[in-house]
């Protein structure tokens, strides 16, 4: 039996319960189907229905927010060591069901198993990392003044909303939910409507690990309805959001009346800049990995290649050869490097850019076409002969599509790199140390890697500038978002208090 057949057999077993029972909302430890309406989750691999999903409503959000609010005080006050144990058990539960999570994620999103098998384990790592931070999360500083002992402490902000997108949904959900729970917040999670499967697995695993009912609630449905209701709900104190930049603006607007605190992780059009003094073999590997892995459906993808004109011809020729060799195929085949795009809507968006590139006058040096008609497959695509004013250089395509733009000088590279609405990541390839220092200092991005692809280290800050977002995840930055700083001043003596109205 081939590895693909073996995986398909296992998947059929994992999907049976979804097919038979659908996916309900999970509120206060109970399955709740809302008003009985449902929508369908479709697999991008073969366009077949995976299961029915509860179509959540504003009333479901209200119930979930109430449950999160009711559960908050007990969860906040549970001893930190106890909370830590529960979060470690969640990590263990994820590891125990990593195969199920990975296979369901691939089927739901079209992501290749070679990447998704690690995504489940990275989700577990998120829980382990923040479990380790729980004990000191509330600690603050002692700031003594002449008359007072000033103490700061941190307290969880309250019930929070987590709204996640469909690209690597399991990993991204844990990225938000783990620190929120570690901080002592309770959560209402609204997963993307296009990928509801693994959010259901997460809440099950968390409850089996001993998370009390109501601490994590999941409400499925559409952004304009349940997402909006979550942002507007007065019992929800903050929204951690990952998604498109224009949705980020809506999140801010919708939360205005309730003065919501928002953390926004949004889109990108990230440059990778390759200078002619770089290690070009390694640069080539990294350029390819950062745009064609995970179907190019990653916010940190290097979707604009800025390549020095002295090496452009040779670098692009090598790129074309490699891109044409990338294996597009069934996501559960371990050999597959690119699976289908997540939905019909996204497939239409990405393939439209093939025409846009031609209209703009760019060259399609590789790909530029769909593959078969069974699922939403496209060939990995490279546009050359482009400039930074073209739509293919300005708009986030969010697929396996790279736009190559030449530059001649460091100044020009910097100008092109910064000439974008976005500012999530940047990648710089050079062996000139002082240039790397100079360039990274002026590059407008929240995260920059020099001579490296994106390698995530959990204690480091993750987030963007400009239209790529507001706020940072990772390490203590996550707690800054999910917690409030509280100052308490204790008088150390009989300092003078100004007397009013005294004779
Ligand atoms: P999206 O903005 O369309 O949807 C994201 C989530 O927001 C979904 O759950 C959706 O239902 C919900 N939503 C939509 N409208 C809403 C509203 N009015 N109120 C509340 N919620 C609403 O994004 P997507 O297409 O699912 O995901 C792709 C985008 O996510 C890309 O732009 C990508 O760059 C971005 N992304 C960013 C990061 C990051 O860390 N910066 C990581 C992953 C993805």
Boltz pocket constraint, residues with backbone or C-beta under 6 A from the ligand:
constraints:
  - pocket:
      binder: B
      contacts: [[A, 163], [A, 164], [A, 165], [A, 166], [A, 167], [A, 172], [A, 190], [A, 191], [A, 192], [A, 193], [A, 221], [A, 222], [A, 223], [A, 224], [A, 226], [A, 227], [A, 228], [A, 231], [A, 242], [A, 243], [A, 244], [A, 245], [A, 247], [A, 248], [A, 250], [A, 251], [A, 254], [A, 264], [A, 265], [A, 266], [A, 267], [A, 268], [A, 298], [A, 299], [A, 396], [A, 398], [A, 424], [A, 464], [A, 468], [A, 469]]
      max_distance: 6.0
